[in-house]
């Protein structure tokens, strides 16, 4: 009996040592990915603006700024309400948001949303690129 408790204690200690390392690795990956995503968004915006007549630049930016999603809001929603899929609904991914709602009682969406908090810039910039293309199609 004593040996089982000792092994269980060592597993708990190992989990508490590995969990921060996994979080740090995810954060480093997210920072690298977010800088690449930001460059892609900037390039996409330059391409769209160069394809539009100069008279449409201001209306395009007005529509885009009104519809774009903010990474900070996505991160806050993922961190605090991610288990219910609030960040997915905010990004317009309602199908996945409903899936989060259905399985919220298991706790798994909360764990996934915690890691998605670090990836919020990446997912938000992908949505913003799609929004920019949709707005550009109006002109």
N, C-alpha and C positions, 0 to 999 in steps of 0.2 A: 504494500500500500504506500509506503514511504517513497519507494522508487518511482511510482507512477506520478505522485505529486511533484517530485523533483524534475521529472521529464516535462511535465506540464508547465512548470515554472520556467524552465529553460526555453520552451517553445514561445511562451508569452514574452520573455525577455528578447528573444530573437525577433519576434514580430515587431516589438517596439523599437528595435534597432534598425530594422529593414524598412519600415514604413516611412520614416523621414527621408531615407535615401531615395526611395521611389518618388516621393513628392518633389524632392530637389531635382531629380532627373526629368520629371515631367515639366517642371518649371523652366529648366534650361532649354528643353526641346521647344516649349511654347514660346519662349522669348526669341529663339532663332526663327521659328516658323512665323511669328507675328511680324518680324522685320521683313521677311520675304513677302508676306501677304501685303504689307503696307506698300512695298515697292510695286507689286503687281497692281494694286488699286491705283496708285499714282500713275503708272504707265497706262492703265485702262482709261483713266480720266483724261490724260494728255491726248491719247488716240481719239477719244470721242470728241474732245474740244477741237482738235485739228480737223476733224471731218465735218464739223458744223460751221455754218457761216458765222462770222463774228457777231452779227446782230442777234443770234440765238444763244450766245454764251451766257448772258445774264439770266434769261428765262430758264435755260437748262439748269444752271447752278441753283436757282431759286427752287425749282421743282425737286431737284436732287437733295438739297439740304433739308427740305420739308419731309422727305420720305425716308432718308437714310436712317440706319440704326446705329446706336452708339455702343461701343465696346464696353464702356463702364457700366451701363445699364444692364447689358447682357451678363456681365460678370457678377453684379450684385444679385440679379435674379437667379442666376445659377447657384450662387453660394447659399442664399437664404431660402429660396423657393424652388430650387432645382429638383427636389424630390417629387414635386408636383408638375414639373415640366414647364414652369412659367417662362424660362428663357427660350424654350422651343416655340411657345406660342408667340413670344415677342418677335422672334426671328421669322415668323410666318410658317414654321414647320409644325402645323397643327396635328398632322398624323402621328408624328413622333411624340408630340405633347400629350396626345390622348393615351398613347402607350405608356408614357410615364405616369399618367393619372391612374391607369388601370392597375399598374404594378407598384404604386407608391407604398402600399402596405407592407411590401417585402423589404424595403430599405435599399434595394439594389439601385433604383433611380437616384437616390440621394448620394450614393457612393460614386456613381457615374457622373452626376452633376458636379460633385466636388472637383473631379479631374477636368471636367469641361469648363470650370471656372478659369483654369489656367489657359485654356484654348479659346477663350471668348473672343479675343481679338481676331484670331484666324477665322472663326465661323462668322463673325460679324462682317469682316471685310469681304468674305465670299458673297454674303447676302447683299452688301453694298455695291459690289461689282455688278451683280444681276440687276439691282435697282437702277444703277447708272445706265445700263444697256436698255432697260425698259423705257426710261425717261428719254434717252436719245432717240428711240424709235418714234417718239411723239413729234420730233422735229424733223 
